[in-house]
Amino acid sequence: MGRKDTVRILLHMIKHRQITIKRIFNTIRNCYAFYIKKDVAPKGYPIILMIEPTNICNLKCPLCPTGAGTLTRNKGFMSFDNFKKVVDEIGDYLFNITLYNFGEPFMNKDIYKMIEYAKNKRSFVRVSTNGHFFKEEDVERLVKSELDDLIVSIDGASQDTYVQYRKSGDFNLVIDNLKRIVKMKRELKRKLPYIEVQFIVMKHNEHEVSKIEELAKEIGVDKLTLKGVIVGEVDNLSDEEKAQYIPDNPEFRRYADTKNWINKEKVDIHYCTRVWLSTMIMTDGSVVPCCYDYNATYTFGNAFKEKFMDIWNNKKYQNFRRQIIEDKREFGMCKNCTGKLLNTALD
């Protein structure tokens, strides 16, 4: 996330009174625990909550654990009651609630109730979608929900290119849905949700970058983001298979080295603030460090069965934080991560 987006979000949160004294004080407590004391049992609550409404998806994207079939967790949907339990416990302290992970959020029948309930807590709420599930009656509810950010993933500017990665997807349906959402915003004279189209640049679609730029402008979305493809952490592909996804244009390459898959952005931070400031709750309630732990290898407890703060500072969480302080690269999922909290929570 760039500086302009950070400023945009902060100004938005100030305007909508999402920055409260309680949240500021809570953030200071957690920052003090990490930066000053190196306390593995922070007294404050997380400020960012990442929630997975479902780990089921209609598409079969080959680099996604869900689409590739490498997700070993049980498939399912988070109930609204379980969602409400977590948000009621910690919502007053949360600047940001992110409603997506490894699944299509809008396949959960309660997703609009979740958005609306999260907004009642005056948090900044963001959802990412593949854009297939917006019926006519849903579009108005979406715009009226006051959802802050809507990310729509479109990795092609034509059906032939799009479906090479978004397998089983319908490019024209997604574009039509986007147009309807933009139209509804104009009809209702609403600025929200802020609509961001994300385009993962790969070898097979880099020739359509200029075309997607034109299309995004034509539709009237608020932002287009071009992202480098992540393949280094994909376990089910050989290096040769991974290399097939890397674009020829170095501007869009995430990796400086395709032999060891080293991130171009220097990874010189051997610790991570995420486990002091944010948390990830999977569909079944499992509490894990962040979204990179896609198979819930490091589960600290279950937020549906326990009080969240009992999990937040239990021995498992404390031991994980202690190892992060020593050197986060001890964990395979962390070795190529730049440790930037906002990039995970808001990108």
RODOGU-251408 format. One line per field, with one value per residue (C-alpha): residue number from 1; chain; x, y, z. Coordinates in pm, 1 decimal. Layout:
RODOGU-251408
k	c(NUM,...);
c	c(A,...);
x	c(X,...);
y	c(Y,...);
z	c(Z,...);
END
This chain:
RODOGU-251408
k	c(1,2,3,4,5,6,7,8,9,10,11,12,13,14,15,16,17,18,19,20,21,22,23,24,25,26,27,28,29,30,31,32,33,34,35,36,37,38,39,40,41,42,43,44,45,46,47,48,49,50,51,52,53,54,55,56,57,58,59,60,61,62,63,64,65,66,67,68,69,70,71,72,73,74,75,76,77,78,79,80,81,82,83,84,85,86,87,88,89,90,91,92,93,94,95,96,97,98,99,100,101,102,103,104,105,106,107,108,109,110,111,112,113,114,115,116,117,118,119,120,121,122,123,124,125,126,127,128,129,130,131,132,133,134,135,136,137,138,139,140,141,142,143,144,145,146,147,148,149,150,151,152,153,154,155,156,157,158,159,160,161,162,163,164,165,166,167,168,169,170,171,172,173,174,175,176,177,178,179,180,181,182,183,184,185,186,187,188,189,190,191,192,193,194,195,196,197,198,199,200,201,202,203,204,205,206,207,208,209,210,211,212,213,214,215,216,217,218,219,220,221,222,223,224,225,226,227,228,229,230,231,232,233,234,235,236,237,238,239,240,241,242,243,244,245,246,247,248,249,250,251,252,253,254,255,256,257,258,259,260,261,262,263,264,265,266,267,268,269,270,271,272,273,274,275,276,277,278,279,280,281,282,283,284,285,286,287,288,289,290,291,292,293,294,295,296,297,298,299,300,301,302,303,304,305,306,307,308,309,310,311,312,313,314,315,316,317,318,319,320,321,322,323,324,325,326,327,328,329,330,331,332,333,334,335,336,337,338,339,340,341,342,343,344,345,346,347);
c	c(A,A,A,A,A,A,A,A,A,A,A,A,A,A,A,A,A,A,A,A,A,A,A,A,A,A,A,A,A,A,A,A,A,A,A,A,A,A,A,A,A,A,A,A,A,A,A,A,A,A,A,A,A,A,A,A,A,A,A,A,A,A,A,A,A,A,A,A,A,A,A,A,A,A,A,A,A,A,A,A,A,A,A,A,A,A,A,A,A,A,A,A,A,A,A,A,A,A,A,A,A,A,A,A,A,A,A,A,A,A,A,A,A,A,A,A,A,A,A,A,A,A,A,A,A,A,A,A,A,A,A,A,A,A,A,A,A,A,A,A,A,A,A,A,A,A,A,A,A,A,A,A,A,A,A,A,A,A,A,A,A,A,A,A,A,A,A,A,A,A,A,A,A,A,A,A,A,A,A,A,A,A,A,A,A,A,A,A,A,A,A,A,A,A,A,A,A,A,A,A,A,A,A,A,A,A,A,A,A,A,A,A,A,A,A,A,A,A,A,A,A,A,A,A,A,A,A,A,A,A,A,A,A,A,A,A,A,A,A,A,A,A,A,A,A,A,A,A,A,A,A,A,A,A,A,A,A,A,A,A,A,A,A,A,A,A,A,A,A,A,A,A,A,A,A,A,A,A,A,A,A,A,A,A,A,A,A,A,A,A,A,A,A,A,A,A,A,A,A,A,A,A,A,A,A,A,A,A,A,A,A,A,A,A,A,A,A,A,A,A,A,A,A,A,A,A,A,A,A,A,A,A,A,A,A,A,A,A,A,A,A,A,A,A,A,A,A);
x	c(0.0,141.4,168.1,-129.4,-352.7,-234.6,-320.7,-656.4,-752.4,-642.0,-838.1,-1138.3,-1120.1,-1097.2,-1393.8,-1608.1,-1501.1,-1336.2,-1031.9,-1139.8,-954.0,-996.1,-838.0,-551.1,-472.0,-494.1,-251.1,-4.9,-16.2,63.0,335.2,492.3,478.3,663.5,900.0,996.9,948.7,955.9,670.0,533.8,207.6,74.6,-192.9,-381.5,-618.5,-531.4,-604.9,-657.2,-878.8,-859.0,-1155.6,-1219.9,-1596.9,-1538.2,-1255.8,-1472.8,-1446.1,-1617.4,-1288.7,-985.2,-692.1,-378.1,-161.9,-425.7,-432.6,-810.6,-811.7,-513.7,-660.9,-363.9,-574.2,-590.4,-833.1,-1200.7,-1412.9,-1701.8,-1866.8,-1840.4,-2179.8,-2300.4,-2336.3,-1970.2,-1863.6,-2069.8,-1912.7,-1562.5,-1653.7,-1846.7,-1540.4,-1280.3,-1461.6,-1433.1,-1053.4,-1033.0,-933.0,-969.8,-1176.9,-1076.1,-1331.9,-1146.4,-872.3,-872.0,-1226.7,-1490.9,-1655.7,-1977.0,-2051.4,-2128.5,-2501.1,-2436.1,-2166.1,-2386.1,-2490.8,-2122.6,-2032.6,-2320.0,-2245.1,-1875.6,-1966.4,-2182.9,-1858.2,-1723.6,-1432.5,-1276.5,-1410.6,-1257.6,-1363.9,-1188.7,-1388.3,-1365.5,-1678.6,-1911.3,-2180.0,-2367.7,-2732.7,-2939.5,-3083.7,-2738.2,-2582.2,-2799.6,-2746.0,-2371.3,-2358.4,-2586.8,-2386.0,-2120.3,-1846.8,-1527.7,-1320.8,-1414.0,-1128.3,-1217.5,-958.5,-947.0,-636.4,-709.7,-876.7,-1049.7,-1223.0,-948.3,-672.6,-876.1,-977.4,-619.2,-572.4,-924.8,-1031.8,-1410.8,-1450.5,-1671.0,-1489.8,-1793.9,-2007.8,-1745.8,-1719.9,-2100.4,-2117.9,-1852.1,-2040.8,-2362.5,-2191.0,-2036.6,-2373.7,-2551.4,-2298.0,-2372.7,-2749.8,-2741.9,-2477.4,-2246.4,-1867.5,-1844.1,-1736.4,-1401.6,-1353.7,-1009.5,-941.5,-639.2,-458.8,-190.4,65.3,183.0,355.6,29.4,-150.2,118.7,32.5,-307.6,-182.7,-257.8,-596.9,-697.0,-585.5,-819.5,-1102.4,-1070.9,-1085.7,-1383.9,-1580.9,-1500.1,-1338.9,-1144.0,-812.9,-627.9,-344.0,-92.3,62.5,352.3,259.7,354.6,492.8,791.0,576.2,368.5,460.6,293.9,488.2,843.7,1072.5,1019.5,641.7,666.2,886.7,611.7,408.1,683.8,628.5,900.6,879.5,1107.3,887.7,621.5,846.4,823.3,1144.5,1504.2,1608.5,1397.5,1638.3,1596.7,1281.5,1416.3,1185.8,1307.5,1202.3,1476.5,1377.3,1603.9,1347.8,1400.0,1095.4,731.1,481.2,182.7,149.5,132.7,-111.7,-323.9,-475.4,-630.1,-940.8,-1019.8,-1362.7,-1371.7,-1258.5,-890.5,-672.7,-347.2,-68.6,-162.4,-298.0,29.9,-50.4,-308.7,-330.4,-345.0,-14.9,30.7,-308.0,-324.4,-685.0,-1045.2,-1218.9,-1563.4,-1502.1,-1276.4,-1256.7,-1037.8,-814.6,-744.6,-604.0,-426.1,-189.7,-175.8,152.7,137.2,97.5,369.0,614.3,543.9,606.7,925.6,1056.6,954.4,1164.9,1465.4,1434.2,1108.4,1285.6,1270.7,921.5,907.9,605.5,796.7,1124.4,1022.5,792.9,888.3,701.1,483.0,159.5,-47.4,50.2,-114.3,-412.7,-496.6,-364.5);
y	c(0.0,334.9,656.7,808.0,518.6,544.1,914.9,846.3,585.5,796.2,1098.1,875.4,731.3,1078.5,1200.6,902.7,915.1,574.3,695.8,694.9,768.7,406.7,282.8,530.0,438.4,67.0,110.2,295.2,12.5,-249.9,-43.5,15.7,-358.8,-434.7,-145.2,-56.8,-358.4,-646.4,-786.5,-1110.0,-1065.4,-725.6,-573.9,-418.8,-569.5,-616.9,-314.2,-509.9,-816.7,-1036.4,-1272.4,-1552.7,-1569.0,-1887.3,-2096.0,-2211.5,-2055.0,-2087.5,-2046.6,-2273.2,-2032.0,-2250.6,-2044.9,-2023.2,-2301.9,-2323.7,-2332.0,-2566.3,-2804.8,-2777.8,-2637.8,-2913.7,-2740.1,-2839.8,-2636.8,-2431.4,-2097.7,-1878.2,-1821.3,-1473.8,-1565.0,-1669.9,-1357.9,-1142.9,-1307.2,-1207.8,-855.6,-793.1,-891.5,-675.4,-451.8,-134.0,-153.6,-234.3,25.2,-226.3,-538.3,-729.5,-981.0,-1216.4,-1475.7,-1803.2,-1814.9,-1600.7,-1389.9,-1326.4,-1698.8,-1665.7,-1589.8,-1367.0,-1149.4,-838.4,-882.5,-913.1,-594.4,-401.0,-525.9,-441.4,-93.8,-46.8,-76.0,221.4,22.3,55.9,-250.0,-398.8,-696.3,-860.5,-1054.4,-1217.9,-1022.6,-1304.2,-1282.7,-955.6,-1002.3,-696.6,-670.0,-715.4,-414.1,-159.2,-329.6,-332.3,40.7,123.9,-96.4,177.3,-75.8,128.2,-61.4,-321.2,-498.0,-681.3,-919.5,-915.1,-1075.8,-1019.0,-774.9,-1041.2,-1370.0,-1578.2,-1423.1,-1393.0,-1758.4,-1882.8,-1800.4,-1738.6,-2083.8,-2132.3,-1755.4,-1531.2,-1210.4,-1042.4,-1111.9,-952.7,-643.7,-610.5,-637.9,-371.1,-138.0,-190.7,-111.5,207.9,305.8,244.4,461.2,744.1,699.6,700.6,976.1,763.9,771.5,429.5,166.3,281.8,37.6,-100.0,-337.2,-559.9,-709.9,-971.4,-932.4,-1268.3,-1382.7,-1477.0,-1145.4,-875.1,-785.2,-664.8,-418.8,-114.2,-260.2,-312.1,44.9,171.9,-54.0,52.4,416.5,352.1,174.7,446.8,252.8,449.3,270.2,7.4,-181.3,-386.6,-652.6,-888.4,-1255.6,-1453.1,-1797.9,-1843.7,-1972.8,-2209.8,-2563.2,-2775.3,-2641.5,-2698.4,-2401.5,-2451.5,-2436.9,-2127.9,-1953.1,-1984.4,-1727.7,-1465.6,-1172.3,-1073.4,-707.6,-664.5,-377.2,-629.5,-895.9,-949.5,-1152.9,-1052.3,-1416.1,-1694.1,-1959.3,-1893.7,-1682.4,-1380.5,-1081.1,-768.2,-560.8,-604.4,-839.9,-716.7,-705.4,-1012.5,-944.6,-859.9,-626.6,-814.6,-1055.9,-760.3,-553.0,-788.9,-1135.0,-1376.1,-1585.8,-1869.5,-1996.5,-2252.1,-2004.1,-2099.8,-1805.6,-1789.1,-1529.5,-1395.8,-1482.4,-1645.4,-1937.7,-2067.2,-2419.9,-2297.1,-2462.5,-2227.9,-2229.5,-2054.5,-2137.3,-2113.6,-1776.3,-1937.4,-2157.2,-1935.7,-1572.5,-1401.0,-1227.7,-1562.1,-1676.0,-1347.1,-1387.0,-1763.4,-1956.3,-2053.3,-1692.1,-1575.0,-1840.7,-1747.9,-1379.1,-1466.4,-1651.7,-1362.4,-1128.3,-1358.9,-1407.6,-1445.6,-1633.8,-1939.6,-1981.8,-2079.2,-1861.5,-1555.0,-1588.8,-1373.5,-1133.6,-767.6,-748.6,-456.6,-480.5,-249.0,-425.0,-740.7,-583.4,-326.6,-457.7);
z	c(0.0,-104.4,91.6,-90.4,14.1,373.9,379.6,210.3,466.6,764.7,640.9,576.4,928.8,1082.4,877.4,978.1,1343.6,1330.8,1525.5,1890.4,2212.9,2318.6,1994.9,2013.5,2373.5,2290.7,1998.4,2219.6,2476.0,2214.1,2047.8,2387.6,2457.3,2134.4,2065.8,2422.5,2646.3,2394.6,2603.6,2455.1,2649.7,2535.0,2757.1,2468.3,2211.5,1842.0,1625.0,1302.5,1271.6,963.4,933.7,685.1,612.1,410.5,264.7,-25.0,-369.5,-707.0,-894.8,-928.2,-932.0,-953.9,-715.9,-442.8,-179.5,-212.3,-592.4,-616.3,-359.7,-120.4,162.2,424.2,659.6,670.6,429.1,557.2,627.8,934.9,1096.5,1176.5,1545.2,1564.2,1377.8,1613.3,1921.5,1811.7,1701.4,2023.6,2225.9,2053.3,1801.2,2007.6,1975.7,1604.5,1348.3,1067.7,999.2,686.0,560.7,328.5,314.1,117.7,-14.8,-184.8,91.5,-100.7,-108.3,263.4,291.3,593.7,438.8,421.3,783.8,874.3,685.8,839.7,1190.4,1157.0,1035.4,1344.7,1542.7,1344.8,1205.1,861.2,675.8,362.9,148.1,-146.9,-405.7,-747.5,-839.7,-945.9,-676.6,-713.2,-799.7,-889.5,-538.8,-380.3,-548.7,-369.5,-33.3,-92.8,-163.5,130.0,369.4,403.5,327.2,309.3,50.8,-209.6,-390.0,-711.4,-857.0,-1237.0,-1386.3,-1751.9,-1989.8,-2199.7,-2128.2,-2292.8,-2083.9,-1763.8,-1752.7,-1784.8,-1417.2,-1285.0,-1396.4,-1425.9,-1412.4,-1625.6,-1720.6,-1875.1,-1567.5,-1341.1,-1562.0,-1574.8,-1195.5,-1155.0,-1385.7,-1188.4,-858.5,-1000.2,-1148.8,-816.4,-633.2,-873.5,-850.4,-469.8,-465.8,-249.5,-244.8,-81.6,-127.1,-263.7,-551.9,-627.1,-914.2,-853.1,-1149.7,-1077.5,-1355.5,-1493.2,-1808.7,-1982.1,-1911.1,-1906.9,-2266.5,-2140.8,-1878.1,-2091.4,-2181.8,-1815.9,-1741.8,-2013.2,-1895.5,-1530.6,-1634.7,-1862.0,-1587.5,-1336.1,-1051.6,-793.0,-831.2,-1034.3,-864.9,-1062.7,-840.0,-889.5,-875.5,-562.1,-641.4,-409.3,-123.6,-339.7,-229.7,-497.3,-798.0,-918.5,-982.3,-1356.1,-1312.1,-1094.3,-1349.6,-1612.3,-1420.0,-1391.3,-1632.4,-1876.9,-1777.5,-1470.7,-1350.4,-1253.5,-1104.3,-730.7,-712.4,-766.0,-780.5,-931.6,-811.2,-439.6,-485.7,-299.6,-275.9,-458.8,-160.9,93.7,374.0,650.4,931.1,1145.3,1357.3,1293.6,1459.9,1321.1,1610.5,1850.9,1649.1,1438.7,1437.0,1185.9,1256.1,1018.2,913.7,1196.7,1461.9,1464.6,1569.2,1370.6,1335.4,992.4,647.2,540.9,773.0,525.2,669.5,1030.6,1119.4,1415.1,1587.0,1924.5,2015.7,1893.9,1916.2,1899.5,2203.1,2417.8,2517.6,2264.2,2519.6,2686.4,2351.0,2273.6,2565.4,2614.7,2620.9,2252.6,2140.5,2380.2,2259.2,1897.0,1968.3,2154.1,1849.1,1623.8,1837.1,1808.7,1432.7,1242.2,960.2,1182.9,1037.6,671.1,597.3,727.1,538.9,240.7,421.4,460.8,790.3,687.2,879.9,663.0,342.0,469.6,635.3,372.7,42.3);
END
